[in-house]
Amino acid sequence: MIVSDAPTIGDRLKLLRHERSMTRRELADRSGVNTDVIEKLEHGRRQTARATWLMRLAGTLRTELSGLLGRPRPEDSAVRDAVTAPESTPGVDPDDAGEAPDVGELRAAVTDAWRAYWSGDLPHVAMRLPGLIGETRLAYLGLGPRAATPLADAHHLAARLLSSLGETDLAALAAQEAIQAAERGDDELRWTALHGSYCSALLHQHLTGVCETHAVHIAEDTEPPLGAAELRRLTVWGNLILTAMAAAGTTTRAGAVHDYVGLARSAAGRFDREHLDYHVRFGPSEVAMHATHAYTLLREPGLALRASCAVHREDLPRAMYGRHLLDVAQAQAQLMDLRAAESTLQEAESLSRRSFRDHGPAYAVVGELVEEMAHVSPDLRRMAQEVAIEG
């Protein structure tokens, strides 16, 4: 057994409560969380609580949820365990498992976790997600189809997070569980959107043919009239097309890539800004970003750089824009504009050092520059060390 001196949720709860000069009863009355739960947390007789209860406590104590959760533990495998044990309800104590959560409150908690994901705060998402999965499962057991949406969205988030962590098999499993949850609800468009994320998981598993075939099949079955459809339908459909484009680019099928780019641009022509619907993104900058990536894979750097001109930094999350810049740097390197590529790499690194270090494309571009440049600058040498390139 490993004993840790790190503060627990209960320790932080007690400290914050004392700082606010509140008794347990006052905190319970104001937050709506049972006094018994608060006492057990503070005394270490339970290590966590439902995600919605933790959000209530954090709000009452005027702190962010991270103020209760503390520092993330990178080694924590709780998300993996939650996905591989679909009957489990992590974060739910047997003493309070009989009380069904409030669906509206649970939806808000899942949405807040997605907000953290899009901001790039993956460690804190990993800490919060197991409890959300457990509570959405509990809600579905008690409420049935009324709780299908938060159940699907929590598993969707697990799929995206696990994919980001390189756990591609588990990401596909989580996406399948999300689809199954959506089937129990009444929103067909959510079901369609989740197939797009399932296809992304297949792509990360290097199952490019399966990914493209499935994405195209779902897109053909759900294709909306481009000139008249609701924008959220175009978002979901367009995301499927972008996923198929990525698969075609990976297999360097230029004709298919050009066709997908044309379809995506036609759909994006209806948008005057980026849209986020059902936790998938689509819009002019999103299409341009994916086109840049696909053209880079095809080694068509001129087309890639032209496409990148339509990507606006303010339209994309910080880490996503940093990943896009790696494609721009790759295209510049393909044109032997090595100094421009180095400058672009520095900008990408400045946006998200962790993502820069973890991305294979950064390793490839930095390695190419180190090999091609007669004089390796101190910045380039440092970036080479960052991505573990020797020499």
C-alpha positions in Angstrom: 0.0 0.0 0.0 1.3 3.4 -1.0 0.8 6.1 1.7 0.8 9.7 0.5 1.1 12.9 2.5 -0.6 14.9 -0.3 -3.7 16.8 0.8 -6.9 15.0 0.1 -10.2 16.5 -1.2 -11.3 16.4 2.4 -8.3 18.3 3.6 -8.8 21.0 1.0 -12.5 21.2 1.8 -11.9 21.6 5.5 -9.2 24.3 4.9 -11.5 26.3 2.5 -14.4 26.0 4.9 -12.4 27.4 7.8 -11.1 30.2 5.5 -14.7 31.1 4.8 -15.6 30.9 8.6 -18.3 28.3 7.9 -19.5 25.4 9.9 -20.3 22.1 8.3 -24.0 22.7 8.8 -23.7 26.1 7.1 -21.9 24.7 4.2 -24.4 21.9 3.9 -27.4 24.3 4.0 -25.9 26.6 1.4 -24.6 23.9 -1.0 -27.4 21.4 -0.6 -24.8 18.6 0.1 -25.6 16.4 3.1 -23.6 17.2 6.3 -22.7 13.5 6.5 -21.0 13.6 3.2 -19.0 16.7 4.2 -18.0 15.1 7.5 -16.9 11.9 5.9 -14.8 13.7 3.3 -13.1 15.9 6.0 -12.4 12.9 8.2 -11.0 10.8 5.3 -13.8 8.2 5.5 -14.6 8.8 1.9 -12.1 10.0 -0.7 -14.4 11.7 -3.2 -18.1 12.5 -3.9 -20.4 12.9 -6.8 -19.1 15.4 -9.4 -22.2 17.5 -9.1 -21.8 17.7 -5.3 -18.2 18.7 -5.6 -19.2 21.5 -8.0 -21.8 22.7 -5.5 -19.3 22.7 -2.7 -16.7 24.6 -4.8 -19.3 27.2 -5.8 -20.4 27.7 -2.2 -16.8 28.1 -1.1 -16.1 30.5 -4.0 -13.4 28.5 -5.5 -12.8 26.7 -8.8 -13.4 23.0 -8.8 -9.7 22.5 -9.2 -9.4 24.2 -5.8 -11.0 21.1 -4.3 -9.4 18.5 -6.6 -5.9 19.8 -6.1 -2.9 19.0 -8.4 -3.6 16.3 -11.1 -1.8 13.0 -10.8 -0.4 12.1 -14.3 -0.2 8.4 -13.3 -3.9 8.2 -12.4 -5.6 5.4 -14.5 -9.1 6.0 -13.2 -10.4 7.1 -16.6 -9.1 3.8 -18.1 -10.6 1.8 -15.3 -14.0 3.5 -15.7 -14.2 2.9 -19.4 -13.1 -0.8 -19.1 -15.7 -1.5 -16.3 -19.0 -0.3 -17.8 -21.0 -1.5 -14.8 -19.0 0.5 -12.3 -20.0 3.8 -10.8 -16.7 5.5 -9.8 -17.0 8.4 -7.4 -20.4 7.2 -6.1 -20.4 6.0 -2.5 -22.6 3.0 -1.7 -24.3 5.0 1.0 -25.7 7.6 -1.5 -26.1 5.4 -4.6 -29.8 5.3 -4.2 -30.5 9.0 -4.9 -30.7 9.8 -8.6 -28.8 12.9 -9.6 -30.5 16.0 -11.0 -30.2 15.8 -14.8 -29.8 19.5 -15.4 -27.1 19.8 -12.8 -25.3 16.8 -14.3 -25.5 18.2 -17.8 -23.9 21.4 -16.5 -21.1 19.5 -14.8 -20.4 17.5 -18.0 -20.4 20.8 -20.0 -18.0 22.4 -17.6 -15.6 19.4 -18.0 -15.8 19.8 -21.8 -14.9 23.5 -21.3 -11.8 22.4 -19.5 -11.0 20.0 -22.3 -11.2 22.7 -25.0 -9.0 25.0 -22.9 -6.3 22.3 -22.9 -6.5 21.5 -19.2 -6.3 17.7 -19.8 -4.9 16.7 -16.4 -7.9 18.2 -14.6 -10.3 16.7 -17.1 -8.7 13.3 -16.2 -9.3 13.9 -12.5 -12.9 15.0 -12.9 -14.0 12.5 -15.6 -14.2 9.2 -13.7 -16.7 10.7 -11.2 -18.7 12.2 -14.0 -18.9 8.8 -15.7 -19.9 7.2 -12.5 -22.6 9.7 -11.8 -24.0 9.7 -15.3 -24.3 5.9 -15.1 -26.1 6.2 -11.8 -28.4 8.8 -13.3 -29.3 6.5 -16.2 -29.9 3.6 -13.9 -32.4 5.7 -12.0 -33.9 7.9 -14.7 -33.5 5.9 -17.9 -33.5 7.8 -21.3 -33.8 11.2 -19.6 -30.2 10.8 -18.6 -28.9 9.5 -21.9 -27.4 12.8 -23.0 -25.0 13.4 -20.1 -24.1 9.7 -20.2 -23.2 9.9 -23.9 -21.4 13.2 -23.5 -19.3 12.0 -20.6 -18.2 8.9 -22.6 -17.6 11.1 -25.6 -15.2 13.2 -23.5 -13.5 10.1 -22.3 -12.9 9.1 -25.9 -11.4 12.4 -26.8 -9.2 12.5 -23.7 -8.0 8.9 -24.1 -7.2 9.6 -27.7 -5.1 12.7 -26.6 -3.2 10.5 -24.2 -2.4 7.9 -26.9 -4.8 5.3 -25.5 -6.3 4.6 -28.9 -8.0 1.3 -28.2 -9.7 2.6 -25.1 -10.7 5.8 -27.0 -12.6 3.7 -29.6 -14.2 1.7 -26.8 -15.4 4.9 -25.0 -16.7 6.2 -28.3 -18.7 3.0 -28.8 -20.2 3.4 -25.3 -21.1 7.0 -26.1 -22.9 5.9 -29.3 -24.8 3.2 -27.4 -25.8 5.8 -24.8 -27.0 8.2 -27.5 -29.1 5.4 -29.0 -31.1 5.3 -25.8 -31.9 9.0 -26.1 -34.0 10.9 -28.6 -31.4 13.1 -30.3 -30.4 11.5 -33.6 -28.0 14.3 -34.4 -26.0 13.5 -31.2 -25.8 9.9 -32.3 -24.4 11.1 -35.7 -21.9 13.4 -34.1 -20.6 10.6 -32.0 -19.9 8.4 -35.0 -17.6 11.2 -36.2 -15.6 10.9 -32.9 -15.6 7.1 -33.3 -14.1 7.5 -36.7 -11.4 9.8 -35.3 -10.6 7.1 -32.8 -10.3 4.6 -35.7 -8.0 7.0 -37.5 -5.7 7.2 -34.4 -5.7 3.4 -34.4 -4.3 3.6 -37.9 -7.4 1.9 -39.3 -7.6 4.5 -42.0 -9.7 2.5 -44.5 -12.3 1.6 -41.9 -12.3 5.2 -40.6 -12.9 6.7 -44.1 -15.5 4.1 -45.1 -17.5 4.5 -41.9 -17.4 8.3 -42.0 -18.5 8.4 -45.6 -21.3 5.9 -44.9 -22.7 8.0 -42.0 -22.3 11.2 -44.0 -24.1 9.9 -47.0 -27.0 8.6 -44.8 -27.3 12.0 -43.0 -26.3 14.5 -45.7 -28.4 17.7 -45.2 -29.3 20.2 -48.0 -26.2 22.5 -47.9 -28.2 25.6 -48.7 -31.0 25.2 -46.3 -29.9 23.0 -43.4 -29.6 24.1 -39.8 -26.0 25.1 -39.1 -25.7 22.4 -36.3 -26.5 19.8 -38.9 -23.8 21.1 -41.2 -21.4 21.1 -38.2 -22.0 17.4 -37.6 -22.0 16.4 -41.2 -19.0 18.6 -42.0 -17.0 17.0 -39.2 -17.6 13.6 -40.8 -16.2 14.9 -44.1 -13.1 16.4 -42.3 -12.5 13.0 -40.7 -12.7 11.3 -44.0 -10.3 13.9 -45.5 -7.8 13.2 -42.8 -7.9 9.4 -43.5 -7.5 10.1 -47.3 -4.5 12.4 -46.6 -2.9 9.7 -44.4 -3.0 7.3 -47.3 -1.9 10.0 -49.7 -4.9 9.8 -52.0 -4.8 13.2 -53.6 -8.0 12.9 -55.6 -10.1 12.0 -52.6 -8.5 14.8 -50.5 -9.3 17.4 -53.1 -12.9 16.1 -53.3 -13.4 16.3 -49.5 -11.8 19.7 -49.3 -14.4 20.9 -51.9 -17.3 19.4 -50.0 -16.1 20.8 -46.7 -15.6 24.3 -48.1 -19.0 24.3 -49.6 -20.6 23.5 -46.3 -18.4 26.0 -44.4 -19.5 28.7 -46.9 -22.7 29.0 -44.8 -20.8 29.9 -41.7 -19.5 33.3 -40.7 -17.7 31.9 -37.6 -16.7 28.6 -36.1 -19.5 26.5 -34.5 -19.2 24.0 -31.7 -22.2 21.6 -31.6 -22.4 18.3 -29.8 -18.8 18.9 -28.8 -17.6 18.8 -32.4 -16.2 21.8 -34.3 -16.8 23.1 -37.8 -16.4 26.3 -39.7 -14.1 28.1 -42.1 -11.0 28.0 -40.0 -11.6 24.4 -39.0 -11.8 23.4 -42.7 -8.7 25.4 -43.6 -6.8 23.8 -40.7 -7.7 20.3 -41.8 -6.9 21.1 -45.5 -3.5 22.4 -44.4 -2.9 19.1 -42.6 -4.1 16.9 -45.5 -2.0 18.9 -48.1 1.1 18.6 -45.9 0.6 14.8 -45.9 0.3 14.8 -49.7 3.6 16.8 -49.8 1.8 19.7 -51.6 3.3 22.5 -49.5 2.1 25.3 -51.7 -1.5 24.2 -51.3 -0.9 23.7 -47.6 0.4 27.2 -47.0 -2.4 28.8 -49.1 -5.0 26.9 -47.1 -3.3 28.0 -43.8 -3.9 31.6 -44.7 -7.6 31.0 -44.0 -6.9 29.8 -40.5 -7.5 32.5 -37.9 -5.8 32.1 -34.6 -8.6 33.5 -32.5 -11.0 30.8 -34.0 -9.2 27.8 -32.5 -8.3 26.7 -29.0 -4.7 27.5 -28.1 -3.4 23.9 -28.2 -5.2 23.2 -31.5 -3.7 26.2 -33.2 -0.3 25.2 -31.9 -0.8 21.8 -33.5 -1.8 23.5 -36.8 1.5 25.5 -36.8 3.4 22.2 -36.9 1.7 21.5 -40.2 2.7 25.0 -41.4 6.3 24.4 -40.3 6.3 21.1 -42.1 5.1 22.7 -45.3 7.7 25.4 -45.0 10.4 22.8 -44.5 9.1 20.9 -47.6 9.7 24.2 -49.5 13.2 24.4 -47.9 12.2 27.7 -46.2 14.1 26.4 -43.2 14.4 29.7 -41.2 10.6 30.3 -41.6 10.0 26.7 -40.4 12.1 27.3 -37.3 10.3 30.5 -36.5 6.9 28.8 -36.8 8.1 25.9 -34.6 9.1 28.5 -31.9 5.6 29.9 -32.1 4.0 26.5 -31.8 6.1 25.7 -28.8 5.2 28.9 -27.1 1.5 28.1 -27.4 1.7 24.7 -25.7 5.1 23.3 -24.7 3.6 20.1 -23.4 1.7 19.4 -26.6 4.8 20.3 -28.6 6.8 17.8 -26.7 4.2 15.1 -27.1 3.4 15.5 -30.8 5.2 13.2 -33.3 5.0 16.0 -36.0 7.2 18.2 -33.9 9.8 15.5 -33.7 9.7 15.0 -37.5 10.0 18.7 -38.4 12.6 19.5 -35.8 14.6 16.4 -37.0 14.4 17.5 -40.6 15.6 21.0 -39.8 18.5 19.7 -37.7 19.6 17.5 -40.6 19.2 20.2 -43.3 20.5 23.3 -41.7 24.2 24.0 -41.9 24.1 26.0 -38.6 21.8 24.7 -35.8 20.8 27.7 -33.7 20.6 27.5 -29.9 16.7 27.7 -30.1 16.6 24.8 -32.6 19.1 22.8 -30.5 16.9 23.4 -27.4 13.8 22.3 -29.3 15.6 19.1 -30.5 16.4 18.3 -26.9 12.8 19.0 -25.9 11.5 16.3 -28.4 14.4 14.0 -27.6 16.4 14.2 -30.8 20.0 13.4 -30.3 22.8 15.0 -32.2 
